[in-house]
Amino acid sequence: MRGKFTMTIVLGNEGMQTPQAVAEALQAVAKTLAEAYASSHDDLGAVVRDVNGNAVGGWTYEVRP
């Protein structure tokens, strides 16, 4: 299978200023991606949120034949 994974995180707001905050966001995305892919092999995507719940980016996983 071929595909493309893209993720953007905008740094600078109060909840996304440290490497630890980025790592926590990456872990949350990884968990969501694994759980979503287990139930669907279609294109996936979601909003990335900081520790305060604010939207700071997004990610997509595109499936290509």
C-alpha positions as CSV (number, residue, x, y, z in Angstrom):
1,M,0.0,0.0,0.0
2,R,1.2,3.5,-0.7
3,G,0.0,6.6,1.0
4,K,1.0,9.9,2.5
5,F,1.0,11.1,6.1
6,T,1.1,14.9,6.6
7,M,1.0,16.8,9.9
8,T,1.3,20.4,10.8
9,I,1.7,21.9,14.3
10,V,1.9,25.6,14.8
11,L,4.0,26.6,17.8
12,G,3.7,29.6,19.9
13,N,0.4,29.6,21.8
14,E,0.5,29.0,25.6
15,G,0.0,25.3,25.4
16,M,2.5,24.6,22.6
17,Q,5.8,26.1,23.4
18,T,8.0,23.3,24.6
19,P,9.5,20.1,23.1
20,Q,7.5,18.2,25.8
21,A,4.2,19.8,24.5
22,V,5.1,18.7,20.9
23,A,5.9,15.2,22.1
24,E,2.6,14.9,23.9
25,A,0.7,16.1,20.7
26,L,2.7,13.5,18.6
27,Q,1.8,10.7,21.0
28,A,-1.9,11.7,20.9
29,V,-1.8,11.7,17.1
30,A,-0.1,8.3,17.0
31,K,-2.7,6.8,19.3
32,T,-5.6,8.2,17.3
33,L,-4.1,7.1,14.1
34,A,-3.5,3.5,15.3
35,E,-7.0,3.3,16.7
36,A,-8.7,4.8,13.6
37,Y,-6.7,2.7,11.2
38,A,-7.6,-0.5,13.1
39,S,-11.2,0.1,12.2
40,S,-10.9,1.8,8.8
41,H,-8.4,1.7,6.0
42,D,-9.8,4.8,4.3
43,D,-8.3,8.2,4.3
44,L,-8.0,9.6,7.9
45,G,-7.4,13.0,9.5
46,A,-8.0,15.1,12.5
47,V,-7.2,18.3,14.3
48,V,-4.0,18.4,16.5
49,R,-4.7,20.0,19.9
50,D,-2.5,21.4,22.6
51,V,-2.7,20.4,26.3
52,N,-5.4,23.1,26.8
53,G,-7.6,21.7,24.0
54,N,-6.8,24.5,21.5
55,A,-6.4,23.6,17.9
56,V,-2.8,24.0,16.8
57,G,-2.7,22.1,13.6
58,G,-3.9,19.0,11.8
59,W,-2.9,15.7,10.2
60,T,-4.0,13.5,7.3
61,Y,-3.3,10.0,6.3
62,E,-4.1,9.4,2.6
63,V,-4.4,5.9,1.2
64,R,-3.2,5.5,-2.4
65,P,-3.6,2.3,-4.4
